Amino acid sequence: MERSKVSDLDIFSKPDKVKKEVIDSGHVTKSFRLTNEQARLLKEYTERIQPGHLMITEADIIRYMILHFDVEAARKDFFIK
């Protein structure tokens, strides 16, 4: 009986269908870490601005912040003192 290598078995790969759907969706998943305090503040902010009849997620808030980020103000207020 011939032995096979684990790499030949390819037991940990996902089907091509899943990979294609992720590429074709136009979205990219990003992961990042927040401190406990930052996560608490983000959650509080999300709950504070959320109207009662809409569901606003923390991801929606982050997307909004990215789209409306003011580079010049950040340079002036945070980076160049």
MMTF fields as JSON, N, C-alpha, C and O atoms, coordinates in Angstrom:
{
  "mmtfVersion": "1.0.0",
  "mmtfProducer": "UNKNOWN",
  "numBonds": 323,
  "numAtoms": 324,
  "numGroups": 81,
  "numChains": 1,
  "numModels": 1,
  "chainsPerModel": [1],
  "groupsPerChain": [81],
  "chainIdList": ["A"],
  "bondAtomList": [4, 2, 8, 6, 12, 10, 16, 14, 20, 18, 24, 22, 28, 26, 32, 30, 36, 34, 40, 38, 44, 42, 48, 46, 52, 50, 56, 54, 60, 58, 64, 62, 68, 66, 72, 70, 76, 74, 80, 78, 84, 82, 88, 86, 92, 90, 96, 94, 100, 98, 104, 102, 108, 106, 112, 110, 116, 114, 120, 118, 124, 122, 128, 126, 132, 130, 136, 134, 140, 138, 144, 142, 148, 146, 152, 150, 156, 154, 160, 158, 164, 162, 168, 166, 172, 170, 176, 174, 180, 178, 184, 182, 188, 186, 192, 190, 196, 194, 200, 198, 204, 202, 208, 206, 212, 210, 216, 214, 220, 218, 224, 222, 228, 226, 232, 230, 236, 234, 240, 238, 244, 242, 248, 246, 252, 250, 256, 254, 260, 258, 264, 262, 268, 266, 272, 270, 276, 274, 280, 278, 284, 282, 288, 286, 292, 290, 296, 294, 300, 298, 304, 302, 308, 306, 312, 310, 316, 314, 320, 318],
  "bondOrderList": [1, 1, 1, 1, 1, 1, 1, 1, 1, 1, 1, 1, 1, 1, 1, 1, 1, 1, 1, 1, 1, 1, 1, 1, 1, 1, 1, 1, 1, 1, 1, 1, 1, 1, 1, 1, 1, 1, 1, 1, 1, 1, 1, 1, 1, 1, 1, 1, 1, 1, 1, 1, 1, 1, 1, 1, 1, 1, 1, 1, 1, 1, 1, 1, 1, 1, 1, 1, 1, 1, 1, 1, 1, 1, 1, 1, 1, 1, 1, 1],
  "groupList": [{"groupName": "MET", "atomNameList": ["N", "CA", "C", "O"], "elementList": ["N", "C", "C", "O"], "formalChargeList": [0, 0, 0, 0], "bondAtomList": [1, 0, 2, 1, 3, 2], "bondOrderList": [1, 1, 2], "singleLetterCode": "M", "chemCompType": "L-PEPTIDE LINKING"}, {"groupName": "GLU", "atomNameList": ["N", "CA", "C", "O"], "elementList": ["N", "C", "C", "O"], "formalChargeList": [0, 0, 0, 0], "bondAtomList": [1, 0, 2, 1, 3, 2], "bondOrderList": [1, 1, 2], "singleLetterCode": "E", "chemCompType": "L-PEPTIDE LINKING"}, {"groupName": "ARG", "atomNameList": ["N", "CA", "C", "O"], "elementList": ["N", "C", "C", "O"], "formalChargeList": [0, 0, 0, 0], "bondAtomList": [1, 0, 2, 1, 3, 2], "bondOrderList": [1, 1, 2], "singleLetterCode": "R", "chemCompType": "L-PEPTIDE LINKING"}, {"groupName": "SER", "atomNameList": ["N", "CA", "C", "O"], "elementList": ["N", "C", "C", "O"], "formalChargeList": [0, 0, 0, 0], "bondAtomList": [1, 0, 2, 1, 3, 2], "bondOrderList": [1, 1, 2], "singleLetterCode": "S", "chemCompType": "L-PEPTIDE LINKING"}, {"groupName": "LYS", "atomNameList": ["N", "CA", "C", "O"], "elementList": ["N", "C", "C", "O"], "formalChargeList": [0, 0, 0, 0], "bondAtomList": [1, 0, 2, 1, 3, 2], "bondOrderList": [1, 1, 2], "singleLetterCode": "K", "chemCompType": "L-PEPTIDE LINKING"}, {"groupName": "VAL", "atomNameList": ["N", "CA", "C", "O"], "elementList": ["N", "C", "C", "O"], "formalChargeList": [0, 0, 0, 0], "bondAtomList": [1, 0, 2, 1, 3, 2], "bondOrderList": [1, 1, 2], "singleLetterCode": "V", "chemCompType": "L-PEPTIDE LINKING"}, {"groupName": "ASP", "atomNameList": ["N", "CA", "C", "O"], "elementList": ["N", "C", "C", "O"], "formalChargeList": [0, 0, 0, 0], "bondAtomList": [1, 0, 2, 1, 3, 2], "bondOrderList": [1, 1, 2], "singleLetterCode": "D", "chemCompType": "L-PEPTIDE LINKING"}, {"groupName": "LEU", "atomNameList": ["N", "CA", "C", "O"], "elementList": ["N", "C", "C", "O"], "formalChargeList": [0, 0, 0, 0], "bondAtomList": [1, 0, 2, 1, 3, 2], "bondOrderList": [1, 1, 2], "singleLetterCode": "L", "chemCompType": "L-PEPTIDE LINKING"}, {"groupName": "ILE", "atomNameList": ["N", "CA", "C", "O"], "elementList": ["N", "C", "C", "O"], "formalChargeList": [0, 0, 0, 0], "bondAtomList": [1, 0, 2, 1, 3, 2], "bondOrderList": [1, 1, 2], "singleLetterCode": "I", "chemCompType": "L-PEPTIDE LINKING"}, {"groupName": "PHE", "atomNameList": ["N", "CA", "C", "O"], "elementList": ["N", "C", "C", "O"], "formalChargeList": [0, 0, 0, 0], "bondAtomList": [1, 0, 2, 1, 3, 2], "bondOrderList": [1, 1, 2], "singleLetterCode": "F", "chemCompType": "L-PEPTIDE LINKING"}, {"groupName": "PRO", "atomNameList": ["N", "CA", "C", "O"], "elementList": ["N", "C", "C", "O"], "formalChargeList": [0, 0, 0, 0], "bondAtomList": [1, 0, 2, 1, 3, 2], "bondOrderList": [1, 1, 2], "singleLetterCode": "P", "chemCompType": "L-PEPTIDE LINKING"}, {"groupName": "GLY", "atomNameList": ["N", "CA", "C", "O"], "elementList": ["N", "C", "C", "O"], "formalChargeList": [0, 0, 0, 0], "bondAtomList": [1, 0, 2, 1, 3, 2], "bondOrderList": [1, 1, 2], "singleLetterCode": "G", "chemCompType": "PEPTIDE LINKING"}, {"groupName": "HIS", "atomNameList": ["N", "CA", "C", "O"], "elementList": ["N", "C", "C", "O"], "formalChargeList": [0, 0, 0, 0], "bondAtomList": [1, 0, 2, 1, 3, 2], "bondOrderList": [1, 1, 2], "singleLetterCode": "H", "chemCompType": "L-PEPTIDE LINKING"}, {"groupName": "THR", "atomNameList": ["N", "CA", "C", "O"], "elementList": ["N", "C", "C", "O"], "formalChargeList": [0, 0, 0, 0], "bondAtomList": [1, 0, 2, 1, 3, 2], "bondOrderList": [1, 1, 2], "singleLetterCode": "T", "chemCompType": "L-PEPTIDE LINKING"}, {"groupName": "ASN", "atomNameList": ["N", "CA", "C", "O"], "elementList": ["N", "C", "C", "O"], "formalChargeList": [0, 0, 0, 0], "bondAtomList": [1, 0, 2, 1, 3, 2], "bondOrderList": [1, 1, 2], "singleLetterCode": "N", "chemCompType": "L-PEPTIDE LINKING"}, {"groupName": "GLN", "atomNameList": ["N", "CA", "C", "O"], "elementList": ["N", "C", "C", "O"], "formalChargeList": [0, 0, 0, 0], "bondAtomList": [1, 0, 2, 1, 3, 2], "bondOrderList": [1, 1, 2], "singleLetterCode": "Q", "chemCompType": "L-PEPTIDE LINKING"}, {"groupName": "ALA", "atomNameList": ["N", "CA", "C", "O"], "elementList": ["N", "C", "C", "O"], "formalChargeList": [0, 0, 0, 0], "bondAtomList": [1, 0, 2, 1, 3, 2], "bondOrderList": [1, 1, 2], "singleLetterCode": "A", "chemCompType": "L-PEPTIDE LINKING"}, {"groupName": "TYR", "atomNameList": ["N", "CA", "C", "O"], "elementList": ["N", "C", "C", "O"], "formalChargeList": [0, 0, 0, 0], "bondAtomList": [1, 0, 2, 1, 3, 2], "bondOrderList": [1, 1, 2], "singleLetterCode": "Y", "chemCompType": "L-PEPTIDE LINKING"}],
  "groupTypeList": [0, 1, 2, 3, 4, 5, 3, 6, 7, 6, 8, 9, 3, 4, 10, 6, 4, 5, 4, 4, 1, 5, 8, 6, 3, 11, 12, 5, 13, 4, 3, 9, 2, 7, 13, 14, 1, 15, 16, 2, 7, 7, 4, 1, 17, 13, 1, 2, 8, 15, 10, 11, 12, 7, 0, 8, 13, 1, 16, 6, 8, 8, 2, 17, 0, 8, 7, 12, 9, 6, 5, 1, 16, 16, 2, 4, 6, 9, 9, 8, 4],
  "groupIdList": [1, 2, 3, 4, 5, 6, 7, 8, 9, 10, 11, 12, 13, 14, 15, 16, 17, 18, 19, 20, 21, 22, 23, 24, 25, 26, 27, 28, 29, 30, 31, 32, 33, 34, 35, 36, 37, 38, 39, 40, 41, 42, 43, 44, 45, 46, 47, 48, 49, 50, 51, 52, 53, 54, 55, 56, 57, 58, 59, 60, 61, 62, 63, 64, 65, 66, 67, 68, 69, 70, 71, 72, 73, 74, 75, 76, 77, 78, 79, 80, 81],
  "secStructList": [7, 7, 7, 7, 7, 2, 2, 2, 2, 7, 6, 6, 7, 7, 7, 2, 2, 2, 2, 2, 2, 2, 2, 2, 6, 6, 7, 7, 7, 7, 7, 7, 7, 7, 7, 2, 2, 2, 2, 2, 2, 2, 2, 2, 2, 2, 2, 2, 2, 7, 7, 6, 6, 1, 7, 7, 7, 2, 2, 2, 2, 2, 2, 2, 2, 2, 2, 6, 7, 7, 2, 2, 2, 2, 0, 0, 0, 0, 0, 7, 7],
  "xCoordList": [0.842, 0.0, 0.89, 1.848, 0.573, 1.36, 0.876, -0.326, 1.815, 1.465, 1.306, 2.019, 0.36, 0.17, 0.565, 0.497, 0.966, 1.322, 0.046, -0.955, 0.099, -1.044, -1.355, -2.519, -0.307, -0.534, -1.235, -1.93, -1.064, -1.741, -3.23, -4.038, -3.589, -4.985, -5.848, -7.025, -5.267, -5.955, -7.259, -8.305, -7.181, -8.395, -8.799, -9.927, -7.906, -8.219, -8.639, -8.942, -8.665, -9.017, -10.532, -11.274, -10.962, -12.382, -12.684, -11.792, -13.907, -14.249, -14.049, -14.13, -13.788, -13.566, -14.781, -14.647, -15.956, -17.191, -17.185, -17.574, -16.755, -16.728, -15.718, -16.016, -14.536, -13.51, -13.998, -13.758, -14.678, -15.16, -16.218, -16.205, -17.137, -18.182, -17.592, -18.081, -16.558, -15.926, -15.268, -15.383, -14.596, -13.919, -14.937, -14.739, -16.011, -16.999, -17.912, -18.602, -17.94, -18.877, -18.478, -19.337, -17.21, -16.76, -16.501, -16.273, -16.531, -16.287, -15.03, -14.683, -14.365, -13.172, -13.398, -13.806, -13.142, -13.286, -11.986, -10.921, -12.074, -10.911, -11.157, -12.266, -10.142, -10.222, -9.248, -8.15, -9.645, -8.763, -9.129, -10.218, -8.219, -8.437, -8.722, -8.142, -9.622, -9.92, -9.658, -9.792, -9.288, -9.185, -10.594, -11.562, -10.717, -12.044, -12.749, -13.958, -11.99, -12.566, -13.056, -14.138, -12.281, -12.688, -13.932, -14.833, -13.991, -15.16, -16.397, -17.487, -16.237, -17.367, -17.868, -19.074, -16.936, -17.318, -18.004, -18.973, -17.516, -18.137, -19.557, -20.464, -19.751, -21.079, -22.021, -23.166, -21.55, -22.373, -22.739, -23.888, -21.784, -22.026, -23.067, -23.965, -22.941, -23.883, -25.292, -26.252, -25.422, -26.746, -27.322, -28.535, -26.468, -26.918, -27.481, -28.49, -26.84, -27.276, -28.323, -28.889, -28.581, -29.498, -30.946, -31.412, -31.666, -33.1, -33.822, -33.353, -34.944, -35.662, -36.126, -36.234, -36.406, -36.969, -35.916, -36.265, -34.633, -33.568, -32.545, -32.355, -31.903, -30.842, -29.511, -29.197, -28.734, -27.411, -26.393, -26.423, -25.496, -24.495, -23.194, -23.0, -22.318, -21.001, -20.227, -19.462, -20.412, -19.743, -20.224, -19.426, -21.507, -22.024, -21.347, -21.009, -21.153, -20.502, -19.06, -18.599, -18.358, -16.964, -16.901, -16.028, -17.82, -17.839, -18.077, -17.427, -18.995, -19.271, -18.028, -17.688, -17.364, -16.167, -15.071, -14.364, -14.923, -13.897, -14.23, -13.346, -15.491, -15.884, -15.751, -15.464, -15.953, -15.958, -14.746, -14.793, -13.682, -12.469, -11.805, -11.607, -11.468, -10.834, -9.335, -8.918, -8.532, -7.098, -6.421, -5.566, -6.799, -6.167, -6.421, -5.51, -7.644, -7.965, -7.208, -6.741, -7.084, -6.35, -4.871, -4.26, -4.303, -2.9, -2.714, -1.771, -3.612, -3.49, -3.72, -2.984, -4.732, -5.129, -4.343, -4.169, -3.864, -3.268, -1.802, -1.026, -1.405, -0.086, 0.979, 2.128, 0.628, 1.622, 1.302, 0.273, 2.183, 1.97, 3.045, 3.057],
  "yCoordList": [-1.18, 0.0, 1.247, 1.334, 2.188, 3.402, 4.45, 4.67, 5.087, 6.12, 7.458, 7.759, 8.252, 9.574, 10.638, 10.418, 11.763, 12.871, 13.616, 13.587, 14.271, 15.055, 16.156, 16.464, 16.741, 17.806, 17.277, 18.032, 15.997, 15.412, 15.21, 15.228, 15.021, 14.767, 16.018, 15.929, 17.182, 18.46, 18.49, 18.886, 18.062, 17.974, 19.309, 19.445, 20.3, 21.567, 22.654, 23.769, 22.371, 23.41, 23.522, 22.577, 24.695, 24.936, 24.731, 24.85, 24.431, 24.256, 25.546, 26.64, 25.413, 26.581, 27.489, 28.697, 26.923, 27.712, 28.805, 29.94, 28.483, 29.455, 30.549, 31.728, 30.189, 31.17, 32.114, 33.319, 31.591, 32.418, 33.403, 34.56, 32.976, 33.851, 35.019, 36.143, 34.775, 35.838, 36.844, 38.05, 36.387, 37.274, 38.078, 39.274, 37.452, 38.12, 39.059, 39.873, 38.972, 39.781, 41.248, 42.096, 41.578, 42.953, 43.429, 44.62, 42.542, 42.889, 42.194, 41.102, 42.838, 42.272, 42.277, 43.295, 41.173, 41.085, 41.495, 40.972, 42.433, 42.889, 42.619, 42.811, 42.186, 41.973, 42.913, 43.153, 43.438, 44.291, 44.162, 43.705, 44.565, 44.461, 45.83, 46.835, 45.849, 47.043, 46.734, 45.592, 47.748, 47.536, 47.396, 47.747, 46.891, 46.747, 48.089, 48.183, 49.127, 50.464, 50.975, 51.556, 50.766, 51.198, 50.442, 51.038, 49.15, 48.353, 48.811, 48.869, 49.136, 49.622, 50.962, 51.178, 51.86, 53.17, 53.05, 53.761, 52.163, 51.957, 51.432, 51.867, 50.501, 49.944, 51.025, 51.125, 51.823, 52.894, 53.91, 54.345, 54.29, 55.256, 54.722, 55.451, 53.462, 52.843, 52.848, 53.157, 52.513, 52.493, 53.9, 54.083, 54.893, 56.267, 56.885, 57.588, 56.632, 57.277, 56.468, 56.963, 55.263, 54.384, 54.812, 54.842, 55.144, 55.412, 54.121, 53.026, 54.253, 53.074, 52.131, 50.929, 52.64, 51.802, 51.254, 50.531, 51.585, 51.09, 50.289, 50.5, 49.379, 48.592, 49.091, 48.855, 49.771, 50.236, 49.395, 49.295, 48.796, 47.929, 48.692, 49.785, 48.104, 48.692, 48.745, 49.683, 47.76, 47.758, 48.935, 49.527, 49.284, 50.445, 51.725, 52.591, 51.844, 53.025, 53.123, 54.2, 52.0, 51.994, 52.346, 53.112, 51.798, 52.14, 53.633, 54.257, 54.204, 55.636, 56.452, 57.42, 56.053, 56.776, 56.709, 57.693, 55.584, 55.447, 56.343, 57.009, 56.366, 57.167, 58.665, 59.427, 59.094, 60.52, 60.957, 61.978, 60.198, 60.509, 61.746, 61.809, 62.707, 63.945, 63.86, 64.014, 63.618, 63.412, 64.683, 64.618, 65.822, 67.079, 67.382, 67.795, 67.178, 67.412, 66.431, 66.807, 65.178, 64.177, 64.543, 64.397, 65.015, 65.43, 66.576, 66.581, 67.542, 68.718, 68.367, 68.84, 67.542, 67.277, 66.159, 66.177, 65.19, 64.004, 63.798, 63.436, 64.019, 63.589, 64.679, 64.392, 65.895, 66.98, 67.93, 68.604, 67.975, 68.847, 69.901, 70.739],
  "zCoordList": [0.0, 0.0, 0.0, 0.769, -0.849, -0.97, 0.033, 0.184, 0.71, 1.687, 0.975, 0.017, 1.46, 0.867, 1.877, 3.086, 1.383, 2.239, 2.641, 1.926, 3.777, 4.223, 3.207, 2.95, 2.635, 1.648, 0.398, -0.282, 0.087, -1.067, -0.799, -1.728, 0.451, 0.79, 0.658, 0.308, 0.937, 0.792, 1.587, 1.072, 2.86, 3.673, 4.283, 4.756, 4.284, 4.921, 3.942, 4.367, 2.671, 1.707, 1.578, 1.847, 1.164, 0.942, -0.534, -1.374, -0.847, -2.27, -3.054, -2.495, -4.347, -5.206, -5.248, -5.446, -5.066, -5.115, -4.041, -4.318, -2.838, -1.753, -2.061, -1.87, -2.532, -2.86, -3.948, -3.868, -4.961, -6.061, -5.582, -6.003, -4.711, -4.204, -3.425, -3.537, -2.645, -1.865, -2.797, -2.576, -3.811, -4.751, -5.555, -5.77, -5.999, -6.83, -6.057, -6.67, -4.733, -3.958, -3.897, -3.657, -4.105, -4.039, -2.624, -2.412, -1.659, -0.263, 0.235, -0.215, 1.159, 1.779, 3.28, 3.84, 3.931, 5.374, 6.036, 5.708, 6.966, 7.716, 9.191, 9.692, 9.864, 11.3, 11.982, 11.481, 13.109, 13.882, 15.338, 15.685, 16.178, 17.613, 18.196, 17.784, 19.159, 19.931, 21.391, 21.831, 22.126, 23.566, 24.116, 23.441, 25.326, 25.929, 26.034, 25.82, 26.365, 26.481, 25.124, 25.04, 24.073, 22.737, 22.28, 21.689, 22.543, 22.162, 22.919, 22.35, 24.197, 24.99, 24.46, 24.341, 24.142, 23.612, 22.253, 21.988, 21.393, 20.096, 20.255, 19.546, 21.181, 21.425, 21.968, 21.527, 22.911, 23.468, 22.395, 22.324, 21.566, 20.507, 19.524, 19.103, 19.167, 18.239, 18.819, 18.112, 20.087, 20.721, 20.859, 20.755, 21.091, 21.28, 20.006, 20.055, 18.864, 17.634, 16.87, 15.896, 17.285, 16.566, 16.788, 17.927, 15.708, 15.859, 16.237, 15.927, 16.894, 17.378, 16.292, 16.534, 15.091, 14.031, 13.064, 12.131, 13.267, 12.398, 13.193, 14.391, 12.505, 13.118, 12.568, 11.402, 13.385, 12.988, 13.734, 14.961, 12.975, 13.591, 13.815, 13.282, 14.602, 14.824, 13.515, 13.292, 12.65, 11.348, 10.497, 9.771, 10.569, 9.843, 10.319, 9.512, 11.619, 12.178, 11.683, 11.306, 11.685, 11.229, 9.751, 9.344, 8.923, 7.503, 7.304, 6.465, 8.062, 7.974, 8.34, 7.66, 9.41, 9.841, 8.783, 8.566, 8.136, 7.096, 5.905, 5.367, 5.493, 4.337, 4.6, 3.677, 5.831, 6.147, 6.97, 7.656, 6.901, 7.642, 7.042, 5.829, 7.855, 7.411, 7.703, 8.851, 6.682, 6.845, 7.361, 8.244, 6.815, 7.23, 8.703, 9.421, 9.15, 10.563, 11.456, 12.531, 11.019, 11.808, 11.906, 12.965, 10.808, 10.841, 11.822, 12.613, 11.767, 12.618, 14.082, 14.948, 14.377, 15.75, 16.417, 17.636, 15.649, 16.268, 15.948, 16.832, 14.705, 14.291, 14.363, 14.7, 14.06, 14.054, 15.195, 15.187, 16.161, 17.334, 17.371, 18.273]
}
